[in-house]
């Protein structure tokens, strides 16, 4: 789900041969274009408010940013927004809220260095993202493997889409996923610091000389990161298939539909029209995801249950052969 970053107006909606369904929202002198959309909720000429859902992205998301007609690096634009949010939080005396979600209070291993890391991100995050895109910096294999394991476990234990996905919480994480989110934060921050040591010879101020040399050597070797998965108990019985479901209205907000995606298929299932009251129940988490899917996508759920049972049997047979 894509939300407006400020109050503005939809200045364009169309279909591009390269980027598919596109939507452009103008915020003062800035114009932000989203591509590869699967649905558009705010139409041409419609005024939007900050936080209002304007579109639903597809499997990919393309972003273009212009300021007074001149193209900007989207990463720099997002970094600027982040800096503005931080400044507002500092003014409100709520600076700590951005380092972990205010509702769930997800803490990580870098709390004591929070302010310094945020300052480093404001300075180096655009370079970090650019070097990743250009291939000038490669995430260590150990980090990539750890992230894959974490997300595999999250899918197996149904940590994702516990809540309605949003721009701020695209995976719909709820309270039961907080230990997982903490481990992901630790890995991503550690990789950012790894990048700073390797590419810019920059370290946290509390890092001593010998520790700096060790960190740099480990960064060069592409190893040395702590295995954050050591305490995770991956239960083979919890193996699952990704299932995503959402609801959306027409332009007037009168008619509503629900759409589902099974096994990460890009096109998803055909939308089913629903009552407005049903959509409200879903948005407010008053109905379980699988209960919803059983009601509106019964044939797909039958295939899903059969596939789960067959996969469990195959995996258990493989384990017994090892």
Steps between C-alpha positions, in 0.01 A plus 500: 500500500638841399407807701529871427811646664331840539187686393491532121310422182513211252641661185511190281375143460589287199647182355866507399645229266805468727366563850140383457228678697640831626380772733651846561426702813606865526604635840568869444814518283558125527349237271525134600419232241430138595524226237419126480178556695235230530225743599438875530274636774545877444406612149615793284416837653418355841645677803670279756612544859817379669469132587205440266529176299539594132602176327599136532838396364563185301789260559737781392481871576653776285536850649592824323532837672514845343538843657383787282544279194852378583556134587618410849648179635204330675733380776606858574133605506410221745804586711387863510154387616662287768705799615188718518317237701794476739507878541129505582541216747786681671286815520219297658738329739431162339831437327532144622176386342643465151772252592237245590126507453325701768219246537699181514824641648738286297845543648828396339863460602588857397273703729789674678642617167162596357562872446845450345377227264209716387739785425720262300193379309402854408849549358586162348172315433462638143858391422435159657190443286670629187803274548267204552319579174825546304659188647780705655410345834369145543320381810708221661371153421457427869269800545296414192463140613396608850233732361367221277475268800324765708238570235451130433433444867270803510291360215493154659372637830253741335668813635419698184174684426370467853386861447391697195815578296590867454787715371640509853440130565501328158517148647213563740706402805325470835618443855585132458753594227697742720788259582533443125496874428770553763728246333442658157583844642820366654607343170422808288670743738801270527526489121478880477784530752690231308463713186626813678809315622578348161420788263552814710716391795234646732419349840289579804676745729514247784698254285864462610805466273541124531128445454505722190775289343315179582173634357672617184675166450171318552324731255766437237475127557122517477457316828498553872132590545332332792255226409171647623313181410670281757206522743228458240313171506377435145206260524461293184138433598426872454593501132260724314420664167491883484147639492426870460154653505380860477183703454448813293213734404388670183566871454183598685570260785161333451587163345776280648697200377745255650801354320740221597844382395615144560861381482630846395323491163520843342150517349316353796146367503200669342351767728177421684247772581414527869280709728639820652438364852709194417786721380487698825516177703806394301677836535441499876643145532165365620531188284784250458679500168439132429134528600467784249675300229284194567188712451596688183762271340386147599639316195842660536508414870417137423799487265707675769414243770574210265835651400598550867429139587687366197800725571512396866505134398779559247712700748458243775603223260812698405587555866464128574739423214777726636 
